[in-house]
């Protein structure tokens, strides 16, 4: 018996107003029985997410989450969407299991828009220094993502943060990410007042709380467009935070 997407999801994604690129991907992924089963198991959640998003950019954010679900379910991993994890502020996007092994995965899609994080300056003695790298946007984007997502890490578990770039040109490389993270840590150490003021916007109450979340984040994975979407790690750059 062939399993299909639920009828209302089929109707939604084939509406003429639905993003054509995302529709094509979903139709492609529908050939994977494991992914179709995932969609059926999470019908209400997926329908509500897609239905409530007002524009194509918002729907593409959900599309990246569904891509992750497709990629891991397709290779016979057990994928739980927004798992129930007690005693953390916000649950991660996924729990991925294979046999007795599992990890938690948070997903973020880089958009073309300028990020929320404003220009960052620190004062050290009498010298004012502006943090900058070859592509200043990379630091702002990475900082914004880390502050936003780090509270969704789970204690005593492997936690990954998957970042998908909008285009190859927008994607940070291994060295951009390295410098961005180092600058973030220097800002934390050298301008504690400014750093704490910033993280409070993300409901992180202190540097010690930030440090606790930071230690729980095992790795960040950056993925660029490659044209080989069926291979989850194709074209990825992995930066292990504890290396």
MOJO-V133653 format. One line per field, one symbol per residue. ss: DSSP state (h for helix, s for strand, l for the rest). A space follows every 10 residues. Layout:
ss->???
//
This chain:
ss->llllllhhhh hhhllllllh hhhhhhhhhl llhhhhhhhh hlhhhhhhhh hhlllhhhhh hhhhhhhhhh hhhhlllsss slllllllll lllsssssll sssssssssl llllllllll ssssllssss lllllhhhhh hhhhhhhhhh hhllllllss ssssllllll lllhhhhhhh hhhhhhhhhh lhhhhhhhhh llllllhhhh hhhhhhllss ssslllllll lllllsssss lll
//
